[in-house]
Amino acid sequence: MRIDFDPETLDRNPFYKLLTAVVVPRPIAWVSSIGADGTSNLAPHSFFSVACVSPPMVQFTSVGRKDTLVNVEATGEFVVCLAPEELAREINGTATDFPRGVSEFEAVGLATEPSLRVKPPRVAASPVALECVLHSTVNLGDSTVVFGRVVHAAVAEEVLVDGHPEARLMRPLSRLGKNEWATVGEFKDIARIPYDQLQS
């Protein structure tokens, strides 16, 4: 037996909570940007994915008009930093609704490092940084999808194995429903099966 949920009859928040409970786990884009006043901003966004391979592009969604979106629209630049397990407290801290003009880096005690191709700084302790320039935005109801072209990637040497980033070493956090977060669990290597082998 299944229970039916109709988005036409449910209020926004209950259906939002349902969606975020079943679309799991969601990777976290820890996005740094710079405001018009020069203040560095940092916030986690769990509606995040790769958008295109060539040219390389990523996307994240701002639910409402948050500082990240305002900054990216104004400057055309941002950095997506990987959200590692060891920085869970700081990642959650940067989700706080600080007043505009307050730097989340300073508020939660995170060191920055300069980016190579864009102005927003990287999180120094994050093992991966994707430096992006704004490609476009799409407004969908109360949300805005931000597409960024990746112009540079910086990966810590200690999470590379034979030149390839390894999830076991990066230890990325992900978001689940409610206040739940997930760490990397069991790994399974499952290769794709070519069609000719599948039929044999």
C-alpha positions, -999 to 999 in steps of 0.1 A, spaced: 0 0 0 12 35 -8 3 69 6 -5 96 -20 8 132 -17 -6 158 -41 15 189 -46 -17 207 -57 -33 202 -23 -3 203 0 13 235 12 48 244 -1 68 234 29 53 199 35 59 189 -1 94 205 0 102 184 30 89 153 12 111 160 -19 142 166 1 136 134 21 133 112 -10 158 128 -34 188 116 -14 217 117 -9 223 152 -23 258 165 -28 266 198 -14 280 228 -33 298 249 -8 296 282 -28 319 312 -22 311 345 -37 319 382 -32 293 409 -26 293 443 -42 308 457 -10 337 432 -12 325 409 15 333 373 10 302 350 13 301 312 18 270 290 18 260 254 13 235 245 -14 223 209 -16 205 212 -50 237 207 -69 250 187 -99 271 185 -130 252 203 -158 274 198 -189 306 180 -199 319 201 -227 322 229 -218 324 217 -182 295 232 -162 280 228 -128 246 239 -115 232 248 -81 198 261 -71 191 290 -48 158 286 -31 147 322 -27 170 352 -34 199 344 -11 231 364 -8 249 338 -30 225 344 -59 226 382 -55 265 381 -55 268 358 -85 244 379 -105 263 410 -97 299 397 -103 294 367 -126 318 346 -106 317 319 -78 337 289 -65 322 256 -56 342 240 -28 338 203 -18 321 199 16 342 174 35 331 154 65 357 169 88 343 204 83 307 195 91 304 220 119 317 249 97 295 238 67 264 238 89 275 271 104 277 288 70 240 279 64 231 304 92 211 334 79 238 360 88 230 396 80 242 408 46 277 422 48 289 395 73 315 371 60 307 335 68 344 327 65 352 350 94 320 341 114 328 304 115 366 307 115 375 294 81 408 303 64 406 314 28 431 310 -1 431 329 -33 415 315 -65 435 314 -97 409 325 -123 381 343 -103 379 367 -74 359 348 -48 383 329 -25 385 292 -19 380 274 14 416 266 22 407 234 41 385 220 14 402 194 -8 385 206 -41 376 239 -56 358 245 -89 363 281 -100 333 292 -121 320 320 -142 283 325 -146 269 310 -177 232 317 -171 203 315 -146 168 300 -149 140 312 -127 116 284 -117 89 295 -93 105 305 -60 139 293 -70 168 301 -94 190 276 -110 225 289 -115 247 275 -143 285 281 -140 312 273 -165 342 257 -147 373 277 -157 397 260 -132 398 231 -109 421 228 -79 424 194 -62 445 187 -31 473 162 -39 465 140 -9 430 131 -23 444 120 -57 452 84 -66 470 80 -100 459 116 -108 422 109 -100 402 123 -71 391 95 -48 358 98 -28 373 76 0 399 103 6 377 134 -1 351 122 24 322 143 10 292 151 31 257 149 16 223 161 27 193 139 34 158 149 47 150 170 78 183 178 97 200 147 85 234 146 69 252 116 54 289 106 53 304 82 28 295 47 36 303 14 19 318 16 -16 310 -8 -44 328 -9 -77 302 -19 -104 313 -17 -140 288 -10 -168 280 -41 -188 284 -37 -226 252 -47 -245 268 -76 -263 279 -91 -230 245 -85 -214 228 -105 -241 252 -135 -238 
